[in-house]
Amino acid sequence: MDINEREEMLRTAAEIYRMSGLYSDEQLPDIVKTLDGQGLWSISQVAKIIGASPTKVRRYMTKTSKTGGRFDPATLPLILEEIELAKTGESNPVLTAEIWRRGTSPGFLALLIEQPVATVQWRAARGRDLIEERDG
């Protein structure tokens, strides 16, 4: 999968999250299937994105071992910024650190932006250092 396809998947997830809590029970199966079809998300993560309980999501999705990691869907706009930077070969360590601080693990972020975990961890650590220097 190329970075543009991944970006489109994350944009879809961000839009679904933006509307979370507004979906009817009748809409849930299609929404869950959309996210499940991306192959990125665990049951718990889909539940967070759509604003439903994991029990409801489990009715329409089966557990897989290929997904998971600490994730806060509120970081999706920041993750999309990371992807935009990655597409041009740039990075912003402060942005990476902020995504981590807000609840998305470096390992899962690395999966989402298709970069090595070590690179994302280094960038997040560098970002924390820059924030400390800036804030004193």
Rosetta blueprint (number, residue, H / E / L):
1 M L
2 D L
3 I H
4 N H
5 E H
6 R H
7 E H
8 E H
9 M H
10 L H
11 R H
12 T H
13 A H
14 A H
15 E H
16 I H
17 Y H
18 R H
19 M L
20 S L
21 G L
22 L L
23 Y L
24 S L
25 D L
26 E L
27 Q L
28 L H
29 P H
30 D H
31 I H
32 V H
33 K H
34 T H
35 L H
36 D H
37 G H
38 Q H
39 G L
40 L L
41 W L
42 S L
43 I H
44 S H
45 Q H
46 V H
47 A H
48 K H
49 I H
50 I H
51 G L
52 A L
53 S L
54 P H
55 T H
56 K H
57 V H
58 R H
59 R L
60 Y L
61 M L
62 T L
63 K L
64 T L
65 S L
66 K L
67 T L
68 G L
69 G L
70 R L
71 F L
72 D L
73 P H
74 A H
75 T H
76 L H
77 P H
78 L H
79 I H
80 L H
81 E H
82 E H
83 I H
84 E H
85 L H
86 A H
87 K H
88 T L
89 G L
90 E L
91 S L
92 N L
93 P H
94 V H
95 L H
96 T H
97 A H
98 E H
99 I H
100 W H
101 R H
102 R L
103 G L
104 T L
105 S L
106 P H
107 G H
108 F H
109 L H
110 A H
111 L H
112 L H
113 I H
114 E L
115 Q L
116 P L
117 V H
118 A H
119 T H
120 V H
121 Q H
122 W H
123 R H
124 A H
125 A H
126 R H
127 G H
128 R H
129 D H
130 L H
131 I H
132 E H
133 E H
134 R H
135 D H
136 G L
